[in-house]
């Protein structure tokens, strides 16, 4: 396989030296997608044992190749580049029994970070097939949260959360995803349905809560290496600062997903490299 679609662009894998492609597998809710004839002593769950990838071969015709080569030649040594989106992943932990204000350090240093998501899951649930991450996350009883970057708090006031007031958390998540309207498409997120519930302050309640921080600044004219996000290339350690209302019943894993702008460069001598 020589190409893999990422966003809107076809990436030639043969040129991605030192950069591994990612295969994302999404499984439907087992209780809905799997039919069990005899329910006694059975458990609707998935076990992925083998993954095979089959891809169509994509060939460009001679007219496209000639036009692309002409464009490359006119660009000279600089080459041509395309802007796309990618993601960076970090992990941290919240210890069992902690409560109150916590500081969870992590580090990510892209040139253009669009948003950061923080996702909490009880450590015992990570390997549990019944506790799939799409609908069985936890708020870890977080009553408010903020982030600290370069010694400054983002946003300027902590995001407040409760069972009766989670609008700030929800609107920040919509902003991260660039959604102006509602994200409740096809009951993806609801305010009270099991496993589509957005937020509950109760640790053991399955939910879809994710803490989000928008970093788009739309003012990158003075920094050619930054597109629309915040330039974190010179930032060291950052912190996620949740305030936990109830002592944690066990250790929690915290996954940080950072959306970044990425530039793919092609040069006349056949090289491809990325700037992120």
VEXGU-899981 format. One line per field, with one value per residue: residue number from 1; residue in three letters; z, y, x of N, C-alpha, C in turn. Coordinates in steps of 0.1 Angstrom, whole numbers. Layout:
num <- [NUM ...]
residu <- [ALA ...]
n.pz <- [Z ...]
n.py <- [Y ...]
n.px <- [X ...]
ca.pz <- [Z ...]
ca.py <- [Y ...]
ca.px <- [X ...]
c.pz <- [Z ...]
c.py <- [Y ...]
c.px <- [X ...]
END
This chain:
num <- [1 2 3 4 5 6 7 8 9 10 11 12 13 14 15 16 17 18 19 20 21 22 23 24 25 26 27 28 29 30 31 32 33 34 35 36 37 38 39 40 41 42 43 44 45 46 47 48 49 50 51 52 53 54 55 56 57 58 59 60 61 62 63 64 65 66 67 68 69 70 71 72 73 74 75 76 77 78 79 80 81 82 83 84 85 86 87 88 89 90 91 92 93 94 95 96 97 98 99 100 101 102 103 104 105 106 107 108 109 110 111 112 113 114 115 116 117 118 119 120 121 122 123 124 125 126 127 128 129 130 131 132 133 134 135 136 137 138 139 140 141 142 143 144 145 146 147 148 149 150 151 152 153 154 155 156 157 158 159 160 161 162 163 164 165 166 167 168 169 170 171 172 173 174 175 176 177 178 179 180 181 182 183 184 185 186 187 188 189 190 191 192 193 194 195 196 197 198 199 200 201 202 203 204 205 206 207 208 209 210 211 212 213 214 215 216 217 218 219 220 221 222 223 224 225 226 227 228 229 230 231 232 233 234 235 236 237 238 239 240 241 242 243 244 245 246 247 248 249 250 251 252 253 254 255 256 257 258 259 260 261 262 263 264 265 266 267 268 269 270 271 272 273 274 275 276]
residu <- [UNK UNK UNK UNK UNK UNK UNK UNK UNK UNK UNK UNK UNK UNK UNK UNK UNK UNK UNK UNK UNK UNK UNK UNK UNK UNK UNK UNK UNK UNK UNK UNK UNK UNK UNK UNK UNK UNK UNK UNK UNK UNK UNK UNK UNK UNK UNK UNK UNK UNK UNK UNK UNK UNK UNK UNK UNK UNK UNK UNK UNK UNK UNK UNK UNK UNK UNK UNK UNK UNK UNK UNK UNK UNK UNK UNK UNK UNK UNK UNK UNK UNK UNK UNK UNK UNK UNK UNK UNK UNK UNK UNK UNK UNK UNK UNK UNK UNK UNK UNK UNK UNK UNK UNK UNK UNK UNK UNK UNK UNK UNK UNK UNK UNK UNK UNK UNK UNK UNK UNK UNK UNK UNK UNK UNK UNK UNK UNK UNK UNK UNK UNK UNK UNK UNK UNK UNK UNK UNK UNK UNK UNK UNK UNK UNK UNK UNK UNK UNK UNK UNK UNK UNK UNK UNK UNK UNK UNK UNK UNK UNK UNK UNK UNK UNK UNK UNK UNK UNK UNK UNK UNK UNK UNK UNK UNK UNK UNK UNK UNK UNK UNK UNK UNK UNK UNK UNK UNK UNK UNK UNK UNK UNK UNK UNK UNK UNK UNK UNK UNK UNK UNK UNK UNK UNK UNK UNK UNK UNK UNK UNK UNK UNK UNK UNK UNK UNK UNK UNK UNK UNK UNK UNK UNK UNK UNK UNK UNK UNK UNK UNK UNK UNK UNK UNK UNK UNK UNK UNK UNK UNK UNK UNK UNK UNK UNK UNK UNK UNK UNK UNK UNK UNK UNK UNK UNK UNK UNK UNK UNK UNK UNK UNK UNK UNK UNK UNK UNK UNK UNK UNK UNK UNK UNK UNK UNK]
n.pz <- [0 -9 -3 20 32 49 66 41 23 3 15 7 17 14 15 41 61 92 103 115 101 113 122 126 144 148 168 169 195 214 225 208 182 181 180 202 206 227 258 283 305 288 272 255 236 220 205 191 170 146 121 89 62 32 3 -24 -54 -63 -91 -108 -138 -168 -175 -151 -137 -153 -150 -123 -120 -134 -118 -95 -105 -111 -85 -75 -53 -29 -31 -29 -7 14 36 64 90 121 150 183 211 245 278 312 348 374 409 431 455 457 460 455 443 416 399 368 350 316 283 252 221 196 166 159 177 178 195 228 242 272 285 308 324 344 356 359 340 315 302 300 282 282 290 269 254 240 250 277 294 321 344 365 387 384 392 382 358 344 323 324 309 301 326 327 332 314 302 311 334 354 339 348 362 368 379 371 357 331 308 301 298 278 256 252 242 218 206 203 183 162 159 153 157 173 188 190 171 159 184 195 216 246 272 293 287 290 285 264 277 284 307 341 376 391 397 389 368 335 308 284 288 280 287 273 256 237 214 191 175 154 144 130 113 118 123 105 108 122 120 124 151 185 191 204 204 219 244 275 300 305 322 333 351 371 394 418 431 447 465 447 435 426 407 379 344 323 292 268 240 213 189 158 134 104 80 49 29 -4 -24 -54 -58 -50 -23 8 35 68 86 118]
n.py <- [-12 21 45 65 78 109 131 154 147 126 106 95 66 55 76 85 85 73 81 67 54 57 35 36 21 18 6 -3 2 -27 -39 -30 -36 -63 -93 -115 -147 -165 -154 -161 -163 -149 -123 -93 -83 -71 -86 -79 -96 -99 -78 -67 -48 -35 -18 3 7 37 56 83 101 108 135 148 142 155 182 184 180 203 223 218 222 249 259 255 251 254 240 225 228 214 221 204 185 171 149 149 128 124 109 108 106 104 100 74 83 110 144 177 206 197 191 182 173 177 175 190 202 216 237 249 247 237 229 214 183 167 136 114 82 55 35 7 2 5 -18 -32 -47 -41 -15 5 32 52 57 52 68 90 117 119 131 159 192 217 230 240 250 253 272 282 295 309 309 292 288 323 322 294 266 259 231 210 188 202 222 223 237 254 236 220 239 247 223 221 243 236 216 231 235 252 248 223 193 170 150 124 112 113 127 132 146 130 102 68 61 79 102 134 146 137 142 121 95 68 68 61 80 107 127 151 172 204 227 255 267 283 312 328 348 349 362 373 353 330 302 294 286 287 282 281 289 266 257 266 263 247 224 218 221 204 213 201 204 183 170 149 124 103 71 52 48 70 72 97 110 130 148 165 187 196 219 209 209 196 190 188 181 188 169 146 142 141 158 167 195 204]
n.px <- [9 7 -4 -23 -53 -55 -74 -80 -62 -41 -16 15 28 53 71 70 91 101 78 49 19 -15 -40 -74 -99 -133 -158 -192 -217 -218 -241 -261 -252 -246 -263 -277 -288 -292 -293 -284 -256 -239 -221 -222 -198 -168 -138 -109 -90 -75 -64 -69 -59 -72 -66 -76 -58 -44 -39 -24 -32 -14 -16 -21 2 21 14 17 45 53 44 60 85 85 83 108 136 122 98 65 36 11 -16 -28 -46 -36 -30 -18 -8 -9 -3 -14 -20 -44 -43 -56 -80 -75 -86 -102 -83 -62 -31 -21 5 17 32 34 44 37 38 15 -12 -45 -66 -70 -79 -90 -94 -109 -106 -115 -89 -91 -111 -100 -90 -113 -138 -165 -165 -162 -145 -159 -185 -183 -168 -155 -163 -146 -156 -152 -156 -148 -125 -93 -66 -30 -7 25 27 3 -33 -57 -90 -94 -110 -119 -136 -169 -186 -214 -241 -264 -255 -237 -232 -211 -189 -199 -202 -176 -165 -179 -169 -142 -144 -153 -180 -209 -236 -256 -243 -257 -262 -281 -284 -258 -248 -264 -285 -293 -294 -284 -250 -249 -250 -238 -225 -219 -216 -212 -189 -191 -209 -215 -205 -199 -181 -157 -130 -124 -102 -99 -76 -73 -62 -64 -47 -21 -5 20 37 51 53 31 -3 -34 -36 -23 11 31 56 78 71 73 66 32 0 -29 -56 -78 -106 -115 -145 -153 -136 -115 -124 -106 -75 -71 -69 -56 -61 -46 -55 -43 -51 -36 -22 -7 19 26 53 66 93 113 132 120 116 96 84 72 59 51]
ca.pz <- [0 -10 1 31 33 62 63 27 15 2 20 2 29 11 18 55 68 106 107 113 99 123 117 136 143 156 169 174 208 213 229 197 169 182 184 210 206 241 266 296 306 276 273 242 235 209 207 178 170 134 113 75 54 18 -2 -38 -59 -69 -101 -114 -152 -173 -175 -137 -134 -160 -144 -109 -122 -138 -106 -86 -111 -109 -71 -72 -41 -18 -33 -27 5 17 50 69 105 127 164 192 222 258 289 326 357 387 418 439 468 457 458 455 432 412 388 360 340 303 275 238 216 181 162 158 184 176 207 236 249 283 287 320 325 355 351 358 329 303 295 302 269 285 292 257 256 233 259 291 301 334 347 376 397 382 393 374 353 336 319 327 298 303 338 326 332 302 300 322 345 353 334 359 359 378 372 366 350 323 295 297 293 265 246 249 234 205 200 198 171 152 157 157 162 183 185 193 159 160 199 198 230 252 286 303 283 294 276 255 286 283 320 354 386 398 391 383 358 322 301 272 291 277 289 261 256 224 213 179 178 142 143 128 102 121 126 93 111 129 111 131 165 194 189 216 201 229 257 282 306 307 333 333 365 375 408 420 442 455 465 436 440 421 398 367 333 316 278 262 225 208 174 154 120 99 66 41 19 -14 -31 -67 -58 -46 -8 14 50 75 97 127]
ca.py <- [0 33 58 64 91 116 144 156 145 112 106 84 60 52 87 89 78 77 85 56 58 52 28 39 12 22 -4 1 -3 -41 -42 -27 -41 -77 -100 -127 -156 -171 -143 -166 -164 -143 -109 -88 -75 -73 -89 -78 -106 -98 -66 -67 -36 -37 -5 4 13 50 61 96 100 115 149 152 141 166 194 185 182 216 231 215 228 264 262 255 243 255 229 229 223 214 222 194 185 158 149 144 121 123 103 111 99 109 89 70 89 124 153 191 210 188 196 171 179 170 183 189 214 219 251 254 238 242 227 203 176 158 125 106 69 47 26 -7 1 6 -31 -39 -46 -35 -1 11 46 61 60 48 77 95 131 119 141 172 203 228 227 250 246 263 272 293 302 316 301 292 302 332 317 280 261 253 219 204 180 211 233 219 244 259 225 216 249 246 212 225 253 228 209 240 233 263 243 212 181 159 143 109 109 111 132 136 152 120 88 60 60 91 113 142 149 134 144 108 89 55 69 61 93 111 140 154 186 210 240 261 275 290 326 335 360 343 369 377 341 322 288 291 288 294 278 287 284 259 251 270 260 235 216 224 215 203 216 198 204 171 173 137 115 93 57 44 56 73 75 109 111 143 148 179 189 205 221 202 212 185 196 180 188 184 157 134 141 146 159 174 205 204]
ca.px <- [0 15 -11 -33 -60 -56 -81 -84 -50 -35 -2 23 34 67 79 68 102 102 64 41 5 -23 -52 -84 -110 -144 -168 -205 -222 -220 -255 -269 -247 -245 -275 -275 -300 -293 -286 -278 -242 -232 -217 -221 -185 -159 -124 -103 -78 -68 -68 -63 -62 -72 -68 -75 -46 -48 -29 -27 -29 -2 -18 -19 17 29 10 23 59 56 43 72 97 83 85 122 140 112 88 51 32 -3 -19 -38 -47 -32 -33 -8 -14 -1 -11 -10 -28 -49 -42 -67 -82 -73 -98 -98 -75 -51 -23 -17 14 19 40 32 51 35 39 2 -21 -59 -73 -66 -89 -86 -104 -107 -112 -110 -78 -97 -120 -93 -90 -127 -145 -178 -163 -156 -142 -168 -196 -180 -157 -159 -159 -138 -162 -146 -165 -143 -112 -86 -53 -20 3 35 24 -10 -44 -66 -94 -91 -118 -122 -149 -177 -194 -223 -252 -274 -248 -226 -233 -197 -181 -204 -199 -161 -162 -184 -159 -130 -147 -157 -194 -217 -249 -256 -236 -266 -266 -284 -282 -244 -247 -277 -284 -297 -295 -272 -239 -248 -250 -226 -218 -224 -206 -210 -178 -194 -219 -210 -208 -191 -175 -143 -126 -118 -96 -97 -64 -73 -61 -67 -38 -8 2 34 44 48 52 19 -14 -45 -36 -13 24 35 70 88 65 78 56 19 -8 -44 -59 -92 -109 -123 -154 -154 -124 -115 -126 -95 -66 -77 -60 -60 -56 -47 -55 -40 -53 -25 -20 5 22 33 62 71 104 115 141 113 114 84 86 61 62 39]
c.pz <- [0 -6 12 32 47 60 49 18 15 5 14 13 26 14 33 63 82 111 104 110 110 117 129 134 153 156 175 188 206 215 217 184 170 187 190 211 220 250 279 295 294 279 259 242 223 213 194 178 157 126 99 68 39 12 -17 -43 -67 -78 -107 -129 -156 -173 -161 -134 -141 -154 -130 -110 -126 -126 -96 -92 -110 -95 -67 -60 -30 -19 -30 -14 6 32 54 84 110 142 172 205 234 268 302 335 369 397 426 452 468 455 459 443 429 400 381 349 327 294 260 232 201 178 161 164 183 189 215 243 260 286 299 320 337 350 350 346 315 295 296 289 270 286 281 259 250 242 274 298 315 335 358 387 396 383 386 369 345 332 322 316 300 315 338 326 320 305 312 335 343 347 345 354 371 371 367 358 343 309 291 292 280 254 243 240 220 198 195 185 160 149 162 163 172 179 187 181 162 174 202 212 234 266 297 299 286 282 264 264 285 296 332 364 394 391 384 372 344 315 291 276 287 280 277 263 242 224 200 182 166 140 141 117 105 124 115 96 119 120 118 146 172 191 203 215 212 243 263 287 308 318 330 348 368 390 411 433 452 454 455 441 435 412 385 356 326 303 273 247 220 193 169 139 115 84 60 30 9 -22 -45 -68 -52 -31 -3 29 55 85 105 139]
c.py <- [12 46 56 78 96 129 144 152 130 113 94 78 57 63 91 82 83 81 73 60 51 46 30 29 16 11 1 -4 -18 -45 -39 -35 -56 -83 -113 -135 -161 -162 -149 -168 -159 -128 -103 -79 -79 -78 -89 -86 -104 -86 -67 -54 -38 -23 -5 11 26 54 74 95 109 130 155 153 152 179 196 187 197 226 230 222 244 268 262 247 243 244 234 222 223 214 212 194 171 160 144 139 121 116 107 103 108 98 87 78 104 132 167 194 201 195 184 176 170 180 180 202 216 233 257 244 244 240 215 196 168 148 116 93 62 36 12 -9 1 -7 -39 -36 -40 -20 6 26 56 65 58 56 81 110 131 129 155 183 216 224 239 243 257 261 285 301 310 306 303 283 310 329 302 277 254 241 214 196 189 222 228 225 249 248 221 226 249 235 214 234 246 222 218 239 246 258 232 200 168 151 128 104 106 116 136 142 142 106 81 59 71 104 121 143 144 136 131 100 76 56 70 74 96 123 140 169 192 224 245 270 283 305 335 348 356 350 372 365 331 307 284 294 295 291 285 281 279 254 255 269 247 227 224 216 215 204 214 200 193 172 161 128 104 79 48 53 58 76 88 109 125 142 162 179 200 207 215 206 201 192 185 188 181 171 145 132 146 147 168 184 206 213]
c.px <- [9 9 -21 -40 -60 -62 -85 -73 -46 -20 5 32 49 76 78 79 102 88 55 26 -3 -36 -63 -96 -121 -155 -181 -208 -225 -235 -264 -265 -247 -258 -272 -288 -302 -285 -280 -263 -234 -230 -215 -208 -177 -145 -118 -90 -70 -73 -61 -68 -61 -75 -68 -63 -51 -36 -34 -24 -18 -4 -16 -5 25 26 17 38 62 54 55 84 96 85 99 125 130 102 74 46 16 -5 -30 -38 -42 -34 -21 -14 -4 -10 -5 -20 -33 -49 -55 -68 -80 -86 -93 -90 -63 -44 -17 -8 15 27 37 37 49 36 25 -8 -35 -67 -67 -78 -83 -97 -100 -114 -106 -100 -83 -106 -113 -93 -103 -134 -159 -177 -156 -155 -152 -180 -194 -169 -163 -155 -149 -143 -155 -157 -161 -130 -107 -73 -43 -9 12 32 11 -21 -53 -78 -91 -99 -120 -136 -156 -185 -202 -234 -263 -268 -236 -225 -219 -189 -185 -201 -184 -158 -167 -174 -147 -133 -152 -172 -202 -231 -247 -249 -244 -270 -269 -281 -268 -242 -261 -275 -287 -297 -283 -263 -239 -249 -237 -218 -226 -213 -204 -199 -182 -204 -212 -214 -198 -182 -160 -141 -119 -112 -93 -85 -63 -72 -63 -59 -24 0 17 43 42 47 40 7 -25 -45 -25 0 30 50 80 83 70 66 43 11 -23 -47 -74 -94 -119 -132 -155 -141 -125 -115 -114 -86 -73 -66 -65 -53 -57 -45 -54 -42 -43 -27 -7 7 30 40 66 82 106 124 134 111 101 87 74 67 50 42]
END
